[in-house]
Amino acid sequence: MTMIALIDCNNFYASCERLFQPALRNRPIVVLSNNDGCVIARSDEAKQLGIKMGAPAFQIKELIDQHKVAVFSSNYILYGSLSNRVMNVLRNFAPVIEVYSIDEAFLDLTGMNYVDLYELGISIRREVLNQVGIPVSIGIAPTKTLAKMANRYAKKEKKGVGVHLVQDSIQINNLLKHTKIEDIWGVGRQYAMKLMQYNVFTAADLVALNEDWIRTHMTVVGLRLVKELKGVSCVEWDALPSAKKCIQTARSFGKLLSKKEELAAPVSSHAASCAAKLRYQNTCAGAIQVFIHTNPHRKQDPQYFRSVTMSLEVPTSDSSEIINAALRGLGIIYKPGYLYNKTGVLVFDIVPEDQVQLGLFDSFDRGRSGKMMQVLDEVNGKFGKDTLRYAVQGYKKHWKLKQQKLSPCYTTNILEVLTIKI
């Protein structure tokens, strides 16, 4: 019998911040989006205060001050590092793992008939907490959809234990009855509202519908979902993440910029980041798009949005080629007299690096380029992002995100490791 576990880190961003500051235990925590704009993560204590996801920080300032809420800028380097540690622990428990997101992973437990799966879940939770310090919830069931629902049940109804096992038809039916239609993985808001019009309010109500009706009103995708709810595995495994079909890097600025020379640094940095990501997945891009725009929320300022798309003569992952193309694009779309707050670079028409069609008149030394990019990636991988960079990227990031409440990178920067005074 197929059995799948979904491991989900509890309030992941908030848990990462709390890990290195024990004084924050039981204290409400919120993490803000880029430029410290809106709430993107909350601890349970913050949720109990009524702080909503996506709430603008300035609108809840009084609530933050009143209840001494700990506020942090998003620290994706720290979160990514701790996520990798969690996933490495999980790999010790099952032969197949699918990393679903930064804080979620599926484990294939099929064939472990000799194992008490509930006790296995308890062991996984304990090991992740002991080795990494991040609390997790675990749902175990015959399908991915049921595992998602079991995980949610464990998080909501079994906080102390953190594990919920759904194995037989009685347990499955009980889970279906306790899951609202809008809480089912794969049922969006529009589908949920539509189903409620037909008196479908729970997963059990959905399963009770005729399959022909499901196929007519929810297509084959909906039918596959219902089969998953019945315990028939229909969602394929993706143990190895597929190469991305397009890659984009974009950021809002910490302050408004007006000069083309000022915009060149962030455009170049975004282009270099896209190139590094291409090399990481052993691919090359055949086209690039660059965009710049003003802040639409500043009604007092004149508004401008422009993008340009250009084909590359030969698909590439070389940082210098992609940076040069991005700067050419910036020169085409830049217009003086505006206050810009965001720029971005998108690369697409991506092909595997071993399938690149060379140009007849291509004079670029690609052998030398490959060796230089290898050194660049090795140095930056060992000593930190952008240790080696192109001069046009600059070192004084006047365009850097506003991160006034950024925590240290405890696990990735030797200068910011945790110190203990005895």
TAUR-V11289 format. One record per backbone hydrogen bond with DSSP energy under -1.0 kcal/mol. NH is the residue of the N-H (numbers start at 1). CO is the residue of the C=O. E is the energy in kcal/mol with one decimal. If there is no record, write none. Layout:
# TAUR-V11289
NH_CO_E, NH_CO_E
This chain:
# TAUR-V11289
4_141_-3.7, 5_107_-2.5, 6_139_-2.9, 7_105_-2.9, 8_137_-2.6, 9_103_-2.7, 10_135_-2.5, 15_11_-2.8, 16_12_-2.4, 17_13_-1.8, 18_14_-2.2, 19_15_-1.7, 21_18_-1.0, 24_21_-2.6, 25_22_-2.0, 27_24_-2.3, 30_70_-2.5, 31_41_-2.2, 32_72_-2.9, 33_38_-2.5, 36_33_-1.6, 39_55_-2.0, 40_31_-3.0, 41_31_-1.2, 43_29_-2.3, 47_43_-2.1, 48_44_-2.1, 50_47_-1.6, 51_46_-1.6, 54_39_-2.7, 55_52_-1.7, 57_37_-3.0, 64_60_-2.5, 65_61_-2.6, 66_62_-2.4, 67_63_-2.0, 69_64_-2.2, 70_28_-2.8, 72_30_-2.0, 73_405_-2.0, 79_75_-2.2, 80_76_-2.5, 81_77_-1.9, 82_78_-2.3, 83_79_-2.2, 84_80_-2.1, 85_81_-1.5, 86_82_-2.1, 87_83_-2.5, 88_84_-2.0, 89_85_-1.6, 90_86_-2.0, 91_87_-1.7, 92_89_-1.4, 93_90_-2.0, 98_106_-2.5, 100_104_-1.1, 101_104_-1.7, 105_7_-1.9, 106_98_-2.7, 107_5_-2.7, 108_96_-2.2, 109_3_-2.5, 112_109_-1.8, 113_111_-1.3, 115_112_-1.5, 117_115_-1.1, 120_116_-2.3, 121_117_-2.3, 122_118_-2.0, 123_119_-2.3, 124_120_-2.7, 125_121_-2.4, 126_122_-2.2, 127_123_-2.7, 128_124_-2.4, 129_125_-1.9, 130_126_-2.5, 131_127_-3.0, 132_128_-2.3, 133_128_-1.5, 137_8_-2.7, 138_162_-2.9, 139_6_-2.1, 140_164_-2.4, 141_4_-2.6, 147_143_-2.3, 148_144_-2.3, 149_145_-2.0, 150_146_-2.9, 151_147_-2.2, 152_148_-2.0, 153_149_-2.2, 154_150_-2.4, 155_151_-2.2, 156_152_-2.2, 157_153_-3.2, 158_154_-1.0, 162_158_-3.9, 164_138_-2.2, 166_140_-3.1, 172_168_-2.3, 173_169_-2.6, 174_170_-2.0, 175_171_-2.0, 176_172_-2.5, 177_173_-2.0, 178_174_-1.3, 179_176_-1.1, 181_201_-2.3, 183_180_-1.6, 184_181_-1.2, 187_184_-2.1, 192_188_-2.4, 193_189_-2.4, 194_190_-2.1, 195_191_-2.8, 196_192_-2.1, 197_193_-1.0, 198_195_-1.4, 199_196_-1.8, 200_195_-1.9, 203_179_-2.3, 204_176_-1.2, 206_202_-1.7, 207_203_-2.3, 208_204_-1.4, 209_206_-1.2, 214_210_-2.0, 215_211_-2.5, 216_212_-2.0, 217_213_-2.7, 218_214_-2.9, 222_218_-1.9, 223_219_-1.6, 224_220_-2.4, 225_221_-1.8, 226_222_-2.2, 227_223_-2.2, 228_224_-2.0, 229_225_-2.0, 230_226_-1.4, 231_228_-1.4, 232_227_-2.8, 247_347_-2.4, 249_345_-2.4, 251_343_-1.7, 253_341_-2.6, 257_340_-2.6, 263_259_-1.6, 264_260_-1.4, 267_263_-2.1, 268_264_-2.4, 269_265_-2.4, 270_266_-2.6, 271_267_-2.2, 272_268_-2.5, 273_269_-2.1, 274_270_-2.2, 275_271_-2.2, 276_272_-2.2, 277_273_-2.0, 278_274_-2.0, 279_275_-2.2, 280_276_-2.0, 281_277_-1.3, 282_279_-1.4, 283_278_-2.5, 284_351_-2.7, 285_316_-2.5, 286_348_-1.5, 287_348_-1.6, 288_310_-2.7, 289_346_-3.1, 290_308_-2.2, 291_344_-2.1, 292_306_-2.1, 293_342_-2.2, 294_304_-1.8, 298_295_-1.6, 299_297_-1.4, 301_298_-1.8, 306_292_-2.1, 308_290_-2.1, 310_288_-2.9, 312_286_-2.9, 316_285_-2.1, 322_318_-2.1, 323_319_-2.8, 324_320_-2.5, 325_321_-2.2, 326_322_-2.3, 327_323_-2.5, 328_324_-2.0, 329_325_-2.1, 330_326_-2.3, 331_327_-2.2, 332_328_-1.4, 333_329_-2.0, 334_330_-2.4, 340_257_-3.6, 341_293_-2.1, 342_293_-1.4, 343_251_-1.4, 344_291_-2.0, 345_249_-2.5, 346_289_-2.9, 347_247_-2.8, 348_287_-2.0, 351_284_-2.6, 353_282_-2.2, 355_352_-2.1, 362_359_-1.1, 366_364_-1.5, 369_365_-2.0, 370_366_-2.2, 371_367_-1.6, 372_368_-2.2, 373_369_-2.6, 374_370_-1.8, 375_371_-1.9, 376_372_-2.5, 377_373_-2.5, 378_374_-2.2, 379_375_-2.6, 380_376_-2.3, 381_377_-2.2, 382_378_-1.7, 383_379_-3.0, 384_380_-1.5, 387_384_-1.7, 393_390_-2.0, 394_391_-1.5, 397_395_-1.0, 398_396_-2.1, 400_397_-1.6, 406_403_-1.1, 410_408_-1.4, 412_409_-1.1, 413_409_-1.8, 416_413_-2.1
